Amino acid sequence: MLDQIFVRLKEMILLGAGRFLSGPLLDLLSMLINMIAILLFAPLLMMYLTWLERKLIARIQDRWGPNRVGPWGLLQPIADGIKMVLKEDITPAAADRVLHVIAPVLIVIPALMMFGVIPFGRNMVAVDLNIGIFFFISISALATMAVVMAGWSSRSKYSLLGGMRAAAQIVSYEVPLGLSLIPVIMFAGSLSTRTIAEAQSGWFGMHWYVLHPWGFLGFLIFMITGIAEVNRTPFDTPEGESELVGGYHTEYSGMKFALFQMAEFLSAFAISAMAATLFLGGWNGPILPSWLWFMLKSMAVFFVLIWLRGTFPRFRIDQVMAFAWKFLLPLALANVFAAAIDYYITGLLGYALSWFFVLLCFFTVWAINSRQSAHPYGTDVSISPLPGRAA
C-alpha cells in the first residue's frame, strides 16, 4: 500500500475530476499534477540538500555547522531564503539588464525539467519518454547557454572568463558522459528510464548494472562527468574564487544568486538520481517502498558528492580539460567494447574477459598519461633554476 501511495493519491484526484472533465482536459490535469509535484518537491529538496551539505562538510572540517535556527539547525534553509529575499539586488551599470535578469531564471528551468524523466518509484515517473536518456542529456546541456549568458551580460572580465570556462568544460565532458551510457542502453534495449530500472529488477541487487565490469567503469565515468557538468568541486573552475572571484555569477546577488545555487543543487541531485536509475537498480529493493529505496540510493550518491567537495582541492583548468580528453574519453570508448564482449560472450567467460579488458584499458591509459605528467602541458621540459643555464 505504501509503495503506491502517491500513485493512488493522483488516481483519486483524477477519478474525482473525471466527473466534470474528460478527454484532453483530464490529460491536461494529469500533467498539471505532475508539474505541481515537481515544483513543490524541488525547492524543498534544494533547501535541505544545502543544510545536509553544510552539516556534513562541517563535520569533515571538525565544525558544528548550522545549529542555531531550529532544532539541529533544520530551519536554517528558511532563514537563508529570507536573507536572500531581503538582500539588495545589484545590477552593474554596464551590464545588459535583460540578459542579466534572464540568465538565473533560464538556468533553473533545465534543472527542473530533468526531474520529469526520473523514475522516483514504481509507476512514479512524470513523463515516461521512450527517449528519456536522450532528453536528460539534452536538457542538462542547456545550462551552458545560461552560464555563458550570465558571464557575458555582466560586462566583467572575471564573469566572462568563468562563462567561457564553463562552456568549454561542459562541452568537453558531454562526450564521455554520453559514451558512458551506451553500454546501459545496449543491455536494457531502451532509452526509457523506466525500462532501464525495470531491467535491473531482482533480489539483492544481483542484476544491477554496476556489478558488471562495464557497469562499474561506466558508473565512475558517469559520476565524474556529471560532477563536472554541474561545476562542483573539484571541477568548479568556472567559479573558482582563488582565480575568478566568483566566476560567471560574480556580479549577482540576492535571489538571482540564490537561483544559481538552486540550479546547482538540483542538477547535482538529478545526476545522483540518474546514476541510481542507470547503474544501481533504480527503485528496486526488498521490503521498503520503491520510492524510499530510490531516495536512499540517490542520497547515498549525493553524499559521495558532498564527501568529494569536503576532501579534494580544485583542479587547474588545464588539468580539467586534459582529464576529459586524454583519460575519460579513451576509457569511455573502451568501455563500449567491454560491454560488447560481455553481451556477445555469455556466461562467466564473457564476464571475466570483460573485466580483463576494462582493467587492461584502464592501466594502459593511466600509464600513457603518467608519462606526460612531468609538465602541466604534457611535455617533459626541464626548467632551469637560474636564467640562461640548463637545469
C-alpha positions, 0 to 999 in steps of 0.5 A: 500500500505504501509503495503506491501511495502517491500513485493512488493519491493522483488516481483519486484526484483524477477519478474525482475530476473525471466527473466534470472533465474528460478527454484532453482536459483530464490529460491536461490535469494529469500533467498539471499534477505532475508539474505541481509535484515537481515544483513543490518537491524541488525547492524543498529538496534544494533547501535541505540538500544545502543544510545536509551539505553544510552539516556534513562538510562541517563535520569533515572540517571538525565544525558544528555547522548550522545549529542555531535556527531550529532544532539541529539547525533544520530551519536554517534553509528558511532563514537563508531564503529570507536573507536572500529575499531581503538582500539588495539586488545589484545590477552593474551599470554596464551590464545588459539588464535583460540578459542579466535578469534572464540568465538565473531564471533560464538556468533553473528551468533545465534543472527542473525539467530533468526531474520529469524523466526520473523514475522516483518509484514504481509507476512514479515517473512524470513523463515516461519518454521512450527517449528519456536518456536522450532528453536528460542529456539534452536538457542538462546541456542547456545550462551552458547557454545560461552560464555563458549568458550570465558571464557575458551580460555582466560586462566583467572580465572575471564573469566572462572568463568563468562563462567561457570556462564553463562552456568549454568544460561542459562541452568537453565532458558531454562526450564521455558522459554520453559514451558512458551510457551506451553500454546501459542502453545496449543491455536494457534495449531502451532509452526509457528510464523506466525500462532501464530500472525495470531491467535491473529488477531482482533480489539483492541487487544481483542484476544491477548494472554496476556489478558488471565490469562495464557497469562499474567503469561506466558508473565512475565515468558517469559520476565524474562527468556529471560532477563536472557538468554541474561545476562542483568541486573539484571541477568548479573552475568556472567559479573558482574564487582563488582565480575568478572571484566568483566566476560567471555569477560574480556580479549577482546577488540576492535571489538571482544568486540564490537561483544559481545555487538552486540550479546547482543543487538540483542538477547535482541531485538529478545526476545522483538520481540518474546514476541510481536509475542507470547503474544501481537498480533504480527503485528496486529493493526488498521490503521498503517502498520503491520510492524510499529505496530510490531516495536512499540510493540517490542520497547515498550518491549525493553524499559521495558528492558532498564527501568529494567537495569536503576532501579534494582541492580544485583542479587547474583548468588545464588539468580539467580539460586534459582529464576529459580528453586524454583519460575519460574519453579513451576509457569511455570508448573502451568501455563500449567494447567491454560491454560488447564482449560481455553481451556477445560472450555469455556466461562467466567467460564473457564476464571475466574477459570483460573485466580483463579488458576494462582493467587492461584499458584502464592501466594502459591509459593511466600509464600513457598519461603518467608519462606526460605528467612531468609538465602541466602541458604534457611535455617533459621540459626541464626548467632551469633554476637560474636564467640562461643555464640548463637545469 
